[in-house]
Amino acid sequence: MLPNHEGQRVPDTTFRTRDHDQWKPVSSKDLFDGRTVVLFALPGAYTPTCSTSHLPRFNELAPLFRAHGVDEVVCLSVNDAFVMDEWAKSQDAGNLRLLPDGNGQFTEAMGMLVDKSDLGFGKRSWRYAMLVRDGVIEKMFIEPEKDGDPFEVSDADTMLAYVAPGVRPPQTFTLFTKPGCSYCTRAKALLEQHQLPYEEIVLGKGISTRSLEAVSGARASPQVFVGGRKVGGLDELQAWLAEPAH
């Protein structure tokens, strides 16, 4: 059974990181002592669930964690510093610190080093998240020990619910637009007016009108989604924003 270290100090180790093309050692004390840190660990940089769900959501919610007393949100993986730095750039993960545990020393000391040789990965970290206050682990969310790569409890929303009970995370908006579309410009202005961050996907940049129709059931732009649910075009967005709950 994977160990739960709540109430214990984090392992004392040193991470080999890179800063401006120079090696920079970072110790556990540097990272955790006198600070409140959320750390989430995952099996590997560039892997599907890690890249599409685990890391992006923590990056998105990191400002909310900081607003509720967390000094830093850290992503740890048994990868080297070069891989982690390039992954951070490709993910645009500016709200996180990506921490390389290249030799797996921290992960092994946590009891979270597992054998993924069947996938050609060698030894990697089990997926988990923890809240650390002044070097002491207050809470751990460890994925259940079962086949595959379970991702049920170590997500950002579960951790946020523990750190800040009752706080609702911001809605996530995706906006499909087309160059030169005045309705799209007005839809973006509406979201900005309401201070709602959004991801814009521009048709013609690898995404066709046919693809938009397949996703939304409509070819007209803009098409707006919130939390993965379709809102619709400009008129529907205006109506959605006018509802008292929003």
C-alpha positions, 0 to 999 in steps of 0.5 A: 500500500502506498504510504500516506505521510500526513503529519510528517516532514517532507523528505530532505533532498536536493533537486537539480534544476536549471536557471538561465542555462546554469545548474541551480540546486534547490533543497527541500528546505528552500522549497518548503520551510516557512512556506505553504506549498501545493505539490502535485506529482505525476508520471511523466512530462508530455504524457496524455493525462498529465498534459491535457488535464492534470497540469493545465488545471493546476496552472489555471487555478494557481492564482486562486490558490495564491489568493487563499494563502498558498505561496507556490504550486509545484509540479513534480515528475521523475524527469530531468531538468531539461525535459521539465523546462521544455514541457513548461514552455510547451504548456505555457505553465507560467503559474507553476514551478515544474520541479525535476526529480531526475533520480527519483530520490524525493519520490522514492523517499515519499514511497511513491516510486513505482515501476512502469517498465511495462510502458518503457518508462522505468521508475516513475512517480505515482500520481498524488497531490499534497499540501505542505505547511512549513515543511510538514505534510498536512494533507495528501490525495493519493490515487487509488492503487489499481491498473492503468493511470487513475486520475480521480483525487489528485486533481486541482479542484479537489485540492482547492476544495480542501484549501478553500472550502466553498470557493467556486473555481472560475468558469472556463471559456472556450471561444471559436472565432473566425478572422474578420468576424465582428460578432466574434469581436463583440463576444470577446469584448463581452467576456473581457467586460465581465473579466472572464478569461477565455481560450480562443481557437481561431478557425483556419489555424488547423481547425476547419468550419467542418470541425467546428460543426462536428464539435458544436453542431453549427458552422456560424461563429463565434461558438462559445463553450463554458466548462465544456458545455455549449453556450452558443453564439453571440446572442446566446452568450449575451443571454447567458451572461444576463442570467442572475447566476452568472 
